[in-house]
Amino acid sequence: MSAQSSSLSDRNQAFFDSLASSANRQPWMKDLGKQIQAEVVARLDWIGIPQKASDDIRLLDYACGSGELSRTLFSYVSEAKGIDVSAAMVKAYNDQARAAGVPEQKMCAVQGNILATTEDGENGNRFASTDWSGFDIAVMSMALHHVAAPEDAIAKLVERLKEGGVLFIIDWDLSSIVLHEAHPKFGPGDHDSHSHNHGHQHAGHAHNVVPGSEHTITRAGFGKEEMVKMFADAGCEDVGFVEFKDMTRRGDGEQAVLQRLFLAKGKKKGAE
């Protein structure tokens, strides 16, 4: 099946299967993961994650990849459950949890897509059980720009929280893209400190920083107003948005761009 005719879910699955082995990940991706882990740990209070180990704090790690954030947060939760469209990523998640001595009932990932429609051939009841609802914390890191309808993704994740539960999302800040001075998309008069507040114009540039990713990315990033609105529309209160302090290199060589990450969070409202 061609990239044009396959579903976005299929394309994401194939792409992330290819990244599952750490040997296949570019150095900038590894640095990105370390930066995200450090930022999350530094902002536990702001996110709303208790800093004491609890016997009853459940985490949903959606688009979990190999489980870096699940492992980072495991000291603060009683159970971590991951979902990823990539079977290879799910295997890496579970293999690393078992290698660390964490039992399956405490940390486990499964392949799936809670955003799937009947056209994707997914069983809509797969995540209908109580095992996949009532979470205290849900996270989606570096994946929102891979989905066709981000507002639906946020709404579906909020649905899986208990009242008062917290969703936080990490992704690219749309307003902070800076092209490399040798980037082929630079035009006359541009320069390496030329930052853009119109990231949609550069969506295609960011798509190509990882070979093979161009058919999997739907957005170059998100702005604060858009994220706050999507959280509010999904039924969240105490919504917050904060940019990471340092810029992040996205890609290598002349195709690289500099872009800042953000962390957005919201708490599911209780019944009125």
C-alpha positions in Angstrom: 0.0 0.0 0.0 1.4 3.4 -0.9 2.0 6.2 1.6 -0.7 8.2 -0.2 -3.3 5.5 0.1 -2.5 4.1 3.6 -4.1 5.7 6.6 -2.2 8.2 8.8 -2.2 5.6 11.5 -0.5 3.1 9.2 2.1 5.6 8.2 2.8 6.5 11.8 3.0 2.8 12.8 5.6 2.1 10.0 7.6 5.2 10.8 7.8 4.6 14.6 8.5 0.9 14.1 11.6 2.0 12.4 12.6 4.2 15.3 12.0 1.7 18.1 15.6 0.6 18.3 17.7 3.2 20.0 20.4 2.4 17.5 18.2 3.9 14.8 17.5 7.2 16.6 19.5 10.3 15.7 21.5 12.0 18.5 19.2 15.0 18.6 16.3 12.7 19.4 18.2 11.2 22.3 19.0 14.8 23.6 15.3 15.7 23.1 14.2 12.8 25.3 16.6 13.9 28.1 15.4 17.5 27.9 11.8 16.4 28.2 12.4 14.2 31.2 14.3 16.9 33.0 11.7 19.5 32.4 8.8 17.2 33.5 10.6 16.4 36.8 11.3 20.0 37.4 7.6 20.9 36.9 5.9 18.1 38.9 4.1 20.6 41.2 3.0 22.8 38.3 1.6 19.9 36.4 -0.2 18.6 39.5 1.7 15.3 40.1 2.2 14.4 43.8 5.9 14.1 44.6 5.4 11.3 47.0 5.0 7.7 45.9 1.3 6.7 46.1 -0.6 3.4 46.3 -3.4 4.7 44.0 -2.1 7.0 41.3 -2.7 5.7 37.8 -0.9 7.0 34.7 -1.9 6.7 31.1 1.0 7.3 28.7 -0.6 7.7 25.2 1.7 7.4 22.2 4.1 6.1 24.8 6.9 5.1 22.5 9.5 3.1 24.4 8.3 4.4 27.7 10.8 7.1 28.7 8.1 9.2 30.4 6.5 6.2 32.1 9.8 5.3 33.6 10.5 8.9 34.6 7.2 9.2 36.4 7.0 5.6 37.8 8.4 6.8 41.2 5.3 8.9 41.7 2.6 6.5 40.5 1.3 3.1 41.4 0.6 1.9 37.8 1.6 3.0 34.4 -0.2 1.9 31.3 0.9 2.8 27.8 -0.7 2.8 24.4 1.1 3.2 21.1 0.3 2.6 17.4 3.7 1.0 16.9 4.1 -2.7 17.9 7.8 -2.3 17.9 7.6 0.6 20.4 5.2 -1.3 22.6 7.7 -4.2 22.7 10.5 -1.9 23.6 8.4 -0.3 26.3 7.6 -3.7 27.9 11.1 -5.2 27.4 12.6 -2.2 29.2 10.1 -2.4 32.0 10.8 -6.1 32.6 14.5 -5.5 32.4 14.2 -3.0 35.1 12.4 -5.5 37.3 9.0 -3.8 37.1 6.1 -6.4 36.9 3.6 -6.3 34.1 0.7 -5.4 36.4 2.6 -2.2 37.4 3.9 -1.1 34.0 2.6 -2.4 30.6 1.9 -1.1 27.1 -0.4 -2.4 24.4 -0.6 -1.6 20.7 -3.7 0.5 19.8 -5.2 3.8 18.8 -7.9 5.4 20.9 -8.4 7.9 18.0 -9.2 5.1 15.5 -12.4 5.1 13.5 -14.1 2.1 11.9 -12.3 2.9 8.7 -9.0 2.0 10.5 -10.2 -1.5 11.1 -9.8 -1.1 14.9 -12.1 -2.7 17.4 -13.9 0.3 19.0 -14.4 -1.6 22.2 -10.8 -2.5 22.8 -10.3 0.2 25.4 -13.8 0.3 26.7 -13.1 -1.5 30.0 -12.6 0.2 33.3 -8.9 -0.7 33.0 -8.6 2.1 30.5 -10.5 4.8 32.3 -10.4 6.7 35.6 -6.7 7.7 35.3 -5.2 10.3 37.6 -2.7 11.4 35.1 -2.5 11.2 31.3 0.3 12.4 29.1 0.9 12.7 25.4 4.5 13.7 24.5 5.8 14.6 21.1 2.8 13.0 19.3 0.1 15.6 18.9 1.7 16.9 15.7 1.2 13.4 14.3 -2.6 13.2 14.6 -5.1 14.6 12.1 -7.5 16.1 14.7 -5.6 17.2 17.8 -8.7 18.6 19.4 -10.2 15.1 19.3 -7.1 13.5 20.8 -7.2 15.9 23.7 -10.9 15.3 24.3 -10.6 11.5 24.2 -7.7 11.6 26.7 -9.6 13.9 29.0 -12.5 11.4 28.8 -10.2 8.7 30.3 -9.3 10.8 33.3 -11.2 10.7 36.6 -12.7 13.9 37.8 -9.8 16.1 38.9 -7.3 14.1 36.9 -4.6 15.9 35.0 -3.7 15.8 31.3 -0.4 17.2 30.1 0.9 17.5 26.6 4.4 18.2 25.3 5.0 19.3 21.8 6.5 21.9 19.5 5.8 25.6 20.0 4.6 27.0 16.7 5.8 30.5 17.3 9.5 29.6 17.9 10.8 28.1 14.7 14.2 29.3 13.7 15.7 27.9 10.4 19.4 26.9 10.2 21.4 29.6 8.2 22.1 27.0 5.5 18.6 25.6 5.3 17.5 25.3 1.7 14.3 27.1 2.4 16.0 30.3 3.4 15.3 33.1 1.0 17.3 36.2 0.2 17.7 38.5 3.2 16.9 35.8 5.7 19.3 35.1 8.5 20.0 32.5 11.2 18.2 34.4 13.9 15.1 34.9 11.9 12.3 33.6 14.2 8.8 33.2 12.9 5.4 33.8 14.4 3.7 32.2 11.4 4.7 28.6 11.8 2.1 27.2 9.5 4.1 28.7 6.6 7.0 26.5 7.6 5.1 23.3 8.4 6.6 21.5 5.4 10.1 22.4 6.4 9.8 20.8 9.8 8.2 17.7 8.3 11.5 16.8 6.6 14.0 17.0 9.4 13.6 13.2 10.0 13.8 11.2 6.8 10.6 9.3 6.3 8.5 11.4 8.6 7.1 13.7 6.0 4.0 11.6 5.5 3.3 11.3 9.3 3.4 14.9 10.5 0.2 17.0 10.3 1.5 20.2 12.0 4.7 22.1 12.6 3.5 22.9 16.2 0.9 24.6 18.3 0.3 28.0 19.8 -0.7 28.9 23.3 -4.1 30.2 22.4 -5.0 27.1 20.4 -3.8 24.7 23.1 -5.7 26.6 25.9 -8.9 26.5 23.8 -8.6 22.8 23.1 -8.1 21.9 26.7 -11.0 24.2 27.7 -13.3 22.7 25.0 -12.4 19.2 26.3 -13.7 20.1 29.8 -10.6 21.1 31.6 -10.0 23.9 34.1 -6.7 25.2 35.6 -5.3 25.2 32.1 -1.7 26.2 31.8 0.9 26.6 29.1 4.6 27.1 29.6 7.5 27.1 27.2 10.7 25.2 27.8 13.6 27.5 28.7 16.0 26.3 26.0 15.6 25.9 22.3 15.8 22.4 20.8 17.6 21.3 17.7 15.1 19.5 15.5 17.0 17.5 12.9 20.6 17.4 11.8 22.7 19.3 9.2 21.3 21.8 6.8 17.7 20.4 7.3 17.8 21.3 11.0 15.6 23.9 12.6 15.7 25.3 16.2 12.3 25.2 17.9 11.2 25.5 21.5 9.0 22.9 23.2 6.0 23.6 25.4 4.2 21.9 28.2 0.4 22.4 28.4 -1.8 21.0 31.2 -5.4 21.0 32.4 -7.5 19.4 35.1 -10.7 17.6 34.3 -13.7 19.4 35.7 -15.9 17.6 38.1 -19.7 17.1 37.6 -21.6 20.3 38.0 
